Amino acid sequence: MDILKTYPEMSFILIGDSGEHDADIYIELAESFPERIKAIYLRSVKHKKKMLRIKGLFSNYDITPALLVEDSKEAIKHAKSHGFIKNN
C-alpha cells in the first residue's frame, strides 16, 4: 500500500500467484484504490483447495479485471488487449 501512497498519480497491475494470500491482499488494494488498479493477474498453482478458494474470491468480484492465468504470456495478452501495456 505504501507504493500506492508514494506514487498517487500512477496506476498498477498486480501480479502474484494463487498459492498464498496474494488474492486477498490484491482485492483489498483494488477496493481501496479502484481507479488505480488496472488488473489483477494470479498464476494458477496445482493445489486444488487453494484454487477453489481463489475462484470463490473472484466469483463475485467485479471491481477490476482479475484473472487466473497459467503463465505470463496469458497475462501479457490480456493486458495488451485492454491497453494496459503497449504492443512492441
Secondary structure, DSSP 8 states (H G I E B T S, - for coil): -HHHHH-TT--EEEEEETTSSHHHHHHHHHHHSTTTEEEEEEE--S-HHHHHHHHHHHHT--SS-EEEESSHHHHHHHHHHTTSS---
